[in-house]
């Protein structure tokens, strides 16, 4: 069965399922495989539980009239999404970057959805599986879409662009992250730039931060509109404590976001909103109504402390941006609890030492947690549990506490102790 025939079946049901524990009645099940699982084993059960068809790639599981045997189930998913995209005649905004891409995506979605039928990647489904699944969720009701694209090795953004076929492109920023996979910063730059190259080749359009010299340089010559404190769409910060406020077009916008570095994310949403003719009032209302979730720059009040919870992920550039912003915020009794930044490869020790040095320069009171930080400072704890016991003994109270670290450290689990 070729991809057009599979697509004809998909059109009849229009729902894809890859998890046999989350079956949607009438969906098409695709048997993906990983290091510790084999979706082929659950294909028959998926059909019995309500799926219309199951795509498999191991012949021994071809035991039902509604199983479809292919050479590679993952490639079939990707080819199906690519073919579906070719049937859509709507603008798609591709967004990538080292930091801020998910928050920016959510802000852009909030703004565009105020006047348009907008689809946006759910959560952070931004890899070689998540992007095709996202593209396949776009339907005829949508008039515009935002597809988030992540990468941890070269040529990955190019690969995802060939599936999503974005007509507009955004790189939020480029910094040191996933160096274990990339090897060095130049490889990160080259990979993110694959989005710009795709947009340029296909005569699309970019939205570029006017304060980011690197992005301005690599986007030179490509059709674009700039935004920020300067550029074509401009604004200015009016307050950063406790939350970020800014002025745009004589309107004060009071966000629920923490940190002056969020200014560029908000201005990007404003820029894209104006480009697609969303009214200033709807832009303002959408941004003010957006509340971050999932441990991303959340303001959390406990019985004894105020927490800035930014523990979804961390890399050197996001860590430095948050620390500089936190240092400038007008809080009393500030404390940082900083967790290891993971997946930095050979640069790991240097990058962690740079963070320690920065906290000293900013005169921030810090507690460090994780094997890497603990090996480099006397004020550290090897594990989160060790730190939790220490917090209980110290009875920390009446402080504003920044919790920032990689997802694997799980700093959000300290909330109950603070």
Secondary structure, 3 states (H helix, E strand, C coil): CCHHHHHHHHHHHCCEECCCCCCCCCCEEECCEECCEEHHHHHHHHHHCCCCEEEECCHHHCCCCCEEECCCHHHHHHHHHHHHHHCCCCEEEEEECCCCHHHHHHHHHHHHHCCCCEEECCCCCCCCCHHHHHHHHCCCCCCEEEEECCCCCCCHHHHHHHHHCCCEEEECCCCCCCHHHHCCHHHHHHHHHHHHHHHHHCCCEEEEECCCHHHHHHCCCCCEEEEECCCCEECEEEECCCCCEEEECCEEEECCCCCHHHHHHHHHHHHHHHHCCCCHHHHHHHHHHCCCCCCCCEEEECCCCEEEEECCCCCHHHHHHHHHHHHHCCCCCEEEEEECCCCCHHHHHHHHHHHHHHHHHCCCCEEEECHHHHHHCCCEECCHHHHHHHHHHHCCCCCEEEEECCHHHCHHHHHHHC
